[in-house]
Every structure is written in structure tokens, then in C-alpha cells.
Amino acid sequence: MADQTGAKVAAAAQRAGDDGREIYERAKEQAQSAMEAGRHGLETVTEQGQRQIESISGVIRDWPLLSVAVAFAAGCVVSRLMHGR
């Protein structure tokens, strides 16, 4: 009787261990997939940011006076916001 109970407990422990390993492997795969998706998203955002910087650089080269005026206006807005007016 004790041998049967011990065998049942051992079998249950084995199944629980196998289930735990399965859950761990699935979670690990999902985490790796999420990390890969995050890397891909970061690369996409970085590329878009670089394109925007290149575009802005082109505008500054083509319209230098306009660029100075926009920078001055932005500075005035920030100054007003900082002084609380």
C-alpha cells in the first residue's frame, strides 16, 4: 500500500515537473518573440527618426532664414511657458 502511494506521489511529482518545464519553455519562447518584436519596432522608429532628421536638415539648408525664425519663435514659446505667463 505504501509502495503504491509512493509510486503515485512520484508519478504526480514527475507530471508536475514536466508541466512546469513545458510552461517555462513556452514562456521563454514568448518572451523571446516579444523581445524580437521590440527590437524590430525600435529599429523602425530609429530609421524613421533618421529620415526626419535628414528631412529637417534639408529644410534648414534650403530655407535658413525660415529656420532661424522658427527656432526664435520656439524659444519665445518655451520662455513664456517657463515664466508662467
PyMOL commands that set and color helices and strands:
alter all, ss='L'
color gray80, all
select helices_A, chain A and resi 2-62+64-83
alter helices_A, ss='H'
color red, helices_A
deselect
rebuild
show_as cartoon
